[in-house]
Amino acid sequence: MSLDTKIVQEFQQILNSNRLNHAYLFEGGNYKQRHELALFLVKSQFCPNLHDNLPCLECSVCQTIDLNDNPDVLEIKNDKRSIGVDEVKDYKKAMSTSTTQGDVKVLIINDAQKLTAQAANNLLKFIEEPEGQVLIILLTDSKNQILPTILSRVQSFTLSTDDQNSLATELSQQGFSEKNMAIAQATTELKNVQEMSDEEFSHFLEVTINWFKKYENNDAIAFIDVQSKIKNLVDSREKQELFWSIVEKLFSDELSFKYDLKKQVILGTDVNPNLTVPKLTQQIDSYLGTVQKWKSNVSFQACLESLTLD
């Protein structure tokens, strides 16, 4: 685990003095770090093998929390552009039920900056007047995106911010090859690949490149690939973003071949020498329009199918 040692020490002091608040916000760092810290704090409330009030991280109870299999630990985590008021209401209702594994109910809200104004105000009421013993943890890139009234009622912790170099070091330690590392760094934010192994990234890259080659050559199999190969490959918004980033770099590589710029990152050869620059430019415009639709919350599959048919 890549826990922030300083924050862990602060929480140890809080736990030792029995001063745990019912609402916290973790900002900064990367998604993995924020989430691991949240689970660490949650485990401190359930682990039967505490040492100086810190969880052991190894027992079945701790592992159950890692597997998201503790009914008293609820988590809002979605790939949508926003978290709506109905979703918050549903989780608040679930938080009001009796505990089964301990004395506390926990609600973790990932990407809390996605809360709509109405959802944030509804959550605010719950933070102000919690029912029973609860622990609410908000996770976000930056607390500047959170409603000020919520910030005034939670205790905030800022994780050290990871830059691309530190993430690159982490990926190298996970076994990422130099070739894949170079492609990832030139293509996307490394946070989008930090949960992937080198083998998984290679497979992801292969499937995406194969689709692009078929698309560029007007091969009808490209549409079938969307439904049979790509749909299950992009099972999170991060992976969907990674797919679009790779495709954008593939378009850039293909355009470099047309102008003989020798700036290719992924492609080794021109995938369609007969494709004219005006036609390629038209495809790039279609791609950019498709990504905008996806960012507007149109489903990934619908967007890619439409692009492929075009």
N, C-alpha and C positions, 0 to 999 in steps of 0.2 A: 504494500500500500504506500502511496505517496502523500502521507498526511503532513500537514503543516505543523511542525514540532512546537512552534511557539503557541499556536492556538490550542493544541492538545494540552499543553502545560497550563494555559489559562483555564481551560475547562476542568482540568483536574483540581485546580484551586476552587473553582465554583462548586464542583461536586463534593469536595471534601468539607466545604463550609455550608453545604446544603442550601445553596443560593441559586439553584437552577431556575431560570425564567421559563415561562410557558410558550414564548415565541422568539425565534431567532431568524436572522438573515445572514446568509453567507454569500459574499460577492467576490469577484476576481478569480484568479487562477484559471483553470479550465474546467470543463464540465465534469470530467472524471474526478478531479480533486475535490470539487464542491460536493459531489454525490458521496464520495467515500467518507468525507468528514461528517456529512449528515448521518450516514449509516453508523459511523463510529459513535456518535452521540446517542443515537437510538439504542444501540447495543448496550450502552451504559445503563439503560433503564430496564433491560431484560436479562442480561447475562448473569448466570448463577455463580460464576467464578470470577468475581471482581477482584482486582488487585489495586489497592489504593483508589478504589472507586472507578477504575478503568476496566473496560471489558477485556476478556482473554482473547477474543477474535477467533478462537479455535473450536469452541464447544458447538454442540448441535443447535443450540438456541441462536448463537451468532451466525452460524451458517444458514439457518432458516431465514434470518433477516436478509442475508446476502442474496438468497434465492427468491426474495419477495414472497415468502410463503408464511408470513406471520399475519394473521387476520386483524391484529391490533395496529398494524403499521400500514397506513394507506398512502398512496403516492399518486399525485397528478402528474402524468407524463404523456404528452401527445405530440404529434408531428404537425399539428395545425398551426396556423399563424397566430391564433389567439386562444385564450382560455376564457370561456364565457360564463355568465352568471349561473346558468342552469347546471353546469358542471360543478361549480363551487357549491351550489345548494345540495346537489346529490352527495358530495363528499361530506358536507357538514352534517347531513342526515345520518350518514354511515358513522360519523364520529360520535354521534349521540347514543349509539348502541352500547351495550355492556361489553366490558373487556373479557377476553377469554384466556390470555396468556400472561397477564400481569395486572398492574394497577393503573396503567396509563394508555391512552390512545394517542397515536402519532399521525400527523399529516405532513407529508413532504410535498412541496410544490416546486417542481422543476421549471426552469425558465419563467420565473415569476413575473418577468417583464412583459410576458404575453397576456397577463390579466387585463381584460377590458376594464374601463372605468367602472361600469356597473358591477362587474365581478369583484373588483378590488374593494369597492364600498361594501359589498355584501360580506366579503371576508373580514373587513375591518370590524364589523359588528361582532363577528365570532371571536376575533382577537381581543376585543374589549370586554366581551362577556362570554368567556368559554364555559361550556357545560361539562362539569366533571373535571377529572385530572387529564389534561391534554398537553401535548407538545407539538408545536407548529413550527416547521422549518421551511423558510423560503430560500430558494437558490436562484442566483441571477448573475449575469456578466457584470452588471453595474447597478448599484442602488439608485443611481440618478434617474433610472427609468421606473422607479417604484413610487406609488402615491405617497406624498409627504406625510399624510396622516397615518399611514401604515408604518412608515419609517420611525415615527415618533413613539410607536408602541411596541417595537421589537428591539432586541439587542443585536447589533450588527457586528460582524467580523469580516475583515478583508484578508483574503488569501493572497500570498505573493503571486504576482502575475508571471505566468510562463511565457517566454518568447519562443519563436520558432526554433532557435538553437537548442533550448533545453528540451523541447518536444522531440527534436531530431535525435538528441542523445538517448532519450527514452525509447524511441523506435529502434535505434541501432541496438540497444540492449535487448530488445524483443526479437532481434534477428532480421531486421529489414536489410535487404541487400543494398549496395551502393546505387545500383541502377534504379531500383524502385524508389529509393529515398530521393534521388535526383528528380525523378518524374513527379513524385508527390509534392516536393518543395516548389517545383515550377508550375504545378497545376492547381493546387488547392491549399487551404489552411490545414495544417497537420492535425488539428483537432478532429478533422473528418475521417482520419485514417488511424487514429491512435488505438482504437479498439480492434483493429484488424491485424492479422498475422501477415508475414511476407507472402505466404502462399495464398492467403485470401485476397490480398491486394493484387497479386499477379493474375489470379482468376478473374477478378473484377475488371482489370485492365484488358484482359484477353477478350472477354465477352463484349465489352464496350467497343473495342477496336473492330471486332468482327462485325458488329452491327453497323458501325460507321462505314466500313468498306462496302457492305451490301447497300446501304443507303446511298452512298456516292455513285454506285453503279446501277441504281434503279432496280435492284434485285428485290422481288416480291417477298423473298424469305426474310427480309429485314423486319417486315410486319409480324411475321410468325415468331421471330426471335423476341420481340417485345412481350408477347404473351407467354412464350414457353421458357425463356431464359432470363430476361431482364426483370420481369415483374417480381419474381421471388428474390432476385439479387438485391434489389433496392428496398429493403424492408424497414427503412427508417428515413426520416427527412435528411439526416446527415449523409446517408449513402445516396439519396437522390441528388443532393447538392454536389456530391463527389462525381456522380455520373455526368451532370451538366458541365461541371468544370473540366472533366476529361474531354468531353465532346467539343467544348470551346477550344481547347488546346489542339485537338485533332483538326478542327477547321483552320486554326492558325498555321499548323504544320502544312496542310494542303495548300494554303494560300502562299506559303513560303516557297513551296516547290514551283508554283506557277511563276513567281517572280525571281526564282533562282537565288533566294536569299541565304540559303544554307543555315537557317535558324530553327530547324526542326527539333522538337523535344522528344516526341514519341514515335512518329512514323519514320521508317527507314527509306521508303519509296513513295512516289506519287501513286495514290490508290486508284486514280482515274485520269490518266494523261490526256484523255479526249475531252475532259470537262473544261469548258471555257471559264475565264475569270468572271464575266458578267453572270453566268449561271451559278458559279460558286458564291459570288457576292449575294445573289438572291437567296441561296440556301442559308447563308449566314444571317441574313435579315429574318428569315423564317424562324431560325433557331432562337434568335434574340427575342422575337415576339412570343415564342413558345415558353421560354423561361419566365417571361413577365406574367404569362397566364398562370404558370405554376406558382409563382410568388404571390399571385392573387388568390391562391387556395384552390385552383382547379386541380383535379387529381393528376398525379404524375403519369399514370398509365394513359389517361385520356390525352394528355399533352403530347406524350411521345408517340402515341398511335397517330394523332393528327399530323405531327411533323413528318412521320414516316410515310403516310399516305400522300402528303404534299410532294 
